[in-house]
Amino acid sequence: MLLATFALLSASSSADEKQLSVYSSVAIYRLPVLERNGHDYVGLLELLEPLGRVSSETKGQVLKLRYNAVDAEFLEGKTRARIRGQNFDFSNPVLIENSRGLVPFNSLGALLPRFLGTQVNFREGARRLFIGDVGIQISFKMEASNPPRLALSFTAPVNPTISTEPDKLRMIFKRDPVVSPGSQSISFDNKVITQASYSETNGDAELDVAANGALMASFSNDRKTIVISAPQQTPTGPQNPAAIAPFPTTSSNTLETGSNINNSRIAAHRILAVVDPAHGGDERGAALTDSLSEKDVTLGFARLLRHELENRGFAVNLLRDADTTLSADQRASTANLGHGGVYICLHAVSEGSGALVYTALIPAEEPSKGVFHAWNAAQAPVLPLSRTVSTAIVAEMQKRKFQVQTSSASLRPLNNVVMPAVSVELAPGPNGVSDLTSANYQQRAAAAIADAIVSVRDRLEVQP
Amino acid sequence: MIPKSLLVGVAILLVLVVAMGVYLRHMRIRATETEPPTASALPVTPPASGPTETVTLYVADDAAGILRAESAKIPLPGGREQRAESLLRALLRIYQQPGAAHPLAAESDIRSIYLIDPGVAVVDLNAALADHHRSGILCEQLTVNSLIQTLAANVPGIQRVNILVEGKSRDTLAGHADLTEAFDVTTVEQAAEQ
């Protein structure tokens, strides 16, 4: 009982946490919004890090920050900063906590263009920040068929969380830069599907479709279209509750693509992919250049891979989403406890070209003790499946003209992970080491990995 | 009156004392001249001696990402452990040549190798090899595999290999290749074949 209460409180506290969603062509991510002295703040380093190369140095009350070629200087407790050699005035004082600069939330709309050199669309009330032309537009088309169908067309693939309530279907876009259709509410001249309303809050966009009865949704057109319709009534016999309410009213689901739609409890088929950006915090990994650490490349790459996997219907657990130190045991434990369907560890290297895909080099397995496996050979039972995943990644990367090799490596925590596990080491492309920080290059690699995981997803689902 | 015999005796003793002092000084100078210098420029490890044998070295090639089996003629001492050390030193010399396909630091060396029955080899690398090793999964794994396969191919009976650095266990070679567990020779060979 006590545990349940605690869990409820934790969930509630997490739900109440203020979040900022940032959408850009380089990365899509969320940051916590922190309250200090009655005002909202965000970490400047965390905000800029996914967008480019950032370094910072704190000396006493002064924080010096460099973003790509832009230098900035901030003073603890002061409202004035220097950016690109010019003054910039905040509405509230800058704070420095643990060598980390916190800047007033309401200044982001003016602050970011100074660093990025491009305009941003900052929706302060909704806590959504659009960098560049990344917004996804929605259009509606009502088809007066029987049963009626409402087709929602998006300008890019989307991956909303969908849930149903009595007389309402709710879509929450957490990671898609969906923008308002113009009007907050659209009414339809239809007796079944009556209205669609759009809202934005705490970093999310929400689209609700109201109806006189239950609704169901299906994806098509490579996830660019969501068709909402009332289910067919069962002609004879008692009503089948599953047909009327295909989604449990309390569930939150992401649907399969196109014709693979399954009206049963789709959540049961959602696979958790564990994405592990190697190194981090005190452990910087390889020095790829004088100023570029492996840990920074793996984090950016992992964020892109998370997005690609989520776009393909996977749940994703990113083992670190900041510059934090994690031991190999911590990584393996988190992955194993989460019952992931697949584990993908990301590395980067300045030598060679293309990518290298590794599976575990398992030492001689100690005798199993009942259902238990030796910690250093926990991967052994699923190693053949790991090799299948590795082969699939190689095939997808070759389709995208990557030079790619596969091998085995004594690389922790691959040996300790109980699910299919691979490590992908991203090497430079045709443009050399600079490719390692290129969003396009990383995006191609991430898409190849995600497509490979999709191609073996049927094998992953049967994992215990 | 001092007897004459006593004077002669004292005179002879004085001559002997002076002569012994001169001889002692001479001996000390000789001892100083023959003392070896404290900082020797000679290699710490004596060169291997013994009959020359043809061995197979598994040499890493970074660009191709593989090990290549190469024959080499090297002098090998009689003892198994000394033989193993000579083998791996011959391998390291290839990696220390200019333009090597898998370069290692010039100071890289094998401190010692212990062969423990049944079939366990403990390879103790010096700090320079690990500390100056390039960081990356492939290049680290190639170093490890190259050492293991060269040992296994030329020293019969080795089934598992433990790698230490400066006599101590180390987490990774240079941030990636895990050194905390013993390597199974068969597994490494099978991985190389794949």
HADDOCK unambig.tbl for C-alpha pairs under 7 A between the chains (distance, minus, plus):
assign (segid A and resid 285 and name CA) (segid B and resid 175 and name CA) 6.17 0.50 0.50
assign (segid A and resid 286 and name CA) (segid B and resid 135 and name CA) 5.15 0.50 0.50
assign (segid A and resid 286 and name CA) (segid B and resid 136 and name CA) 6.64 0.50 0.50
assign (segid A and resid 349 and name CA) (segid B and resid 136 and name CA) 5.89 0.50 0.50
assign (segid A and resid 352 and name CA) (segid B and resid 63 and name CA) 6.53 0.50 0.50
assign (segid A and resid 363 and name CA) (segid B and resid 183 and name CA) 5.90 0.50 0.50
assign (segid A and resid 363 and name CA) (segid B and resid 184 and name CA) 5.39 0.50 0.50
assign (segid A and resid 363 and name CA) (segid B and resid 187 and name CA) 6.83 0.50 0.50
assign (segid A and resid 364 and name CA) (segid B and resid 184 and name CA) 5.87 0.50 0.50
assign (segid A and resid 408 and name CA) (segid B and resid 191 and name CA) 6.03 0.50 0.50
assign (segid A and resid 409 and name CA) (segid B and resid 141 and name CA) 6.35 0.50 0.50
assign (segid A and resid 410 and name CA) (segid B and resid 177 and name CA) 5.43 0.50 0.50
assign (segid A and resid 410 and name CA) (segid B and resid 178 and name CA) 5.34 0.50 0.50
assign (segid A and resid 411 and name CA) (segid B and resid 176 and name CA) 6.04 0.50 0.50
assign (segid A and resid 411 and name CA) (segid B and resid 177 and name CA) 5.43 0.50 0.50
assign (segid A and resid 411 and name CA) (segid B and resid 178 and name CA) 5.51 0.50 0.50
assign (segid A and resid 412 and name CA) (segid B and resid 178 and name CA) 6.41 0.50 0.50
